[in-house]
Amino acid sequence: MMDWNALYDRLRAAAPALELRRDEPMSRHTSFQVGGPVPIMALPKDEEEVGQILSVAVMEFGLRPFFMGKGTNLLVSDAGADLLVVKAYDGLNRLELLPEGEWPGRRTIQAGSGVSLARLASFALECGLTGLEFAHGIPGSVGGGVYMNAGAYGGEMGQVVSSVVSNALPPEEFLREHVNPQFSYRRSQFQDHDSFIVRASFSLEPGDPAEIKARMDDLAQRRREKQPLEYPSAGSTFKRPAPVDGQPVYAAALIDQCGLKGLAVGGAQVSEKHAGFVINRGGASCEDIVKLMAQVRERVSRETGVTLEPEVRYLGKEGEGWNF
């Protein structure tokens, strides 16, 4: 059984300036605003502190930390989780335009994993670089966005990421660089092995700042009109299903087709504005959200034959992963 007091004391000794929190409610760190406590949350400010955390947790205690960014794609059990959570958001926030490299006509922005995608996209605009407009309205961080290959309105991270630097687990090789990492729909190679994304580089083309800004404004307006941004949620709840008979299929359309808009369990509800969103209407528990998602999956499967897969990550006492 993990001795959390011993781990806390050892982390404090190894990294005196590291921000550590005990019994931290995850409801404070997820966009759903639900979730019980974790024994220890570490909030590293830089890469050195990340290395110190991994050295102690992995090498000395044999513990695999759970890495998170802004918590915008995460649902945590009401009972919490027995994990060391390492949160990058707000720390690891270096953002810079690199000198011109070997690719004529392109420039590279390097961003720490704790940088918000909105800030990254705005920085690209300031630099007169196009390709990240789609990311401006995604409420996540660089690390989380790269990990899940976040995307919207036809763009996704894998289209613009040129390299990723990560810490491997166990931390025998710190700061391993992955050039041209592999991505697919809502997946990256970083989901297939234990690693902590430290920073990423984005290869972008020069563009007209006025046109870039207009594109960002247009996407922002479309989000406001179509998405329930006034309620806590984790964005799109389910992944886009595989095509059926060669034709694209969309989770929101299937849920709407089954008449599930407005369906509620406790404080959780299928948004009446956008069927692809499960929202916290107020006072929702994780249990409410999970039960509602299960009902939606069962009904859609029964009426259409399509099994929806969650896009949201689940974290509970039993670890990470859904059990339905």
C-alpha angles and dihedrals in degrees: 000000000000116000099217093181091056092048092049092050092048093049090049090051094046095046111021094179095048115116108238128178128194124216091357116186110235089210085080092058107042129076090227087061092223133108140098128247133296120210094237134010119190121198108193119200097200146007093271091061091048089056091049092051093050094045092055100037100041105027099036104029102025090231126147109215123217111238122211139170123195095334095238094133099038134100117190127197119255087240092055124224135277095237144114102243118204111198118195100182115115090010122071087042103149113141125179145154108237123221116269110286138193097297110084114221095019134092131199129227118196118204135181117239092250095060113110116242089234091057091046092053092047090051090052088053090051088052092049093244126141131207103071100071091108091059097058094087098040105106097216142091133261092253095050092040093054093043093056097027091240117207147165140181095013097314129100137176095252090066093064107024111106100174142358129205116208143166112244123222119259087037098234092127113036120203101013112187120221112198116203094357119204121261137177134168106322090337139098133182088255090074089063099060139028112269142128115231107229102175142340137211123222123204110211140172126233114259143172107280091214091054092045091051092047091052092050092048091049093052091046091053092049090052093050091050098045108028130068094238092157092071131063111258142136095245116245105018098199133038122247106269123236115273117274116220088347093304124117117252126201126204095219092053092050092048091049091046089056091054094245101135107122095018107147141191112189108310094343120094141174100244115255088210098051121012092206091069127078106199138194102238089186133306095016118161126211087250090057092052094046093048091049092049090050091052091049092049093048094048095045091047092049096047102036107019091236119124112212118217120209118252089192118086117234125213124186144149089282092055133254123337142062121274098203 
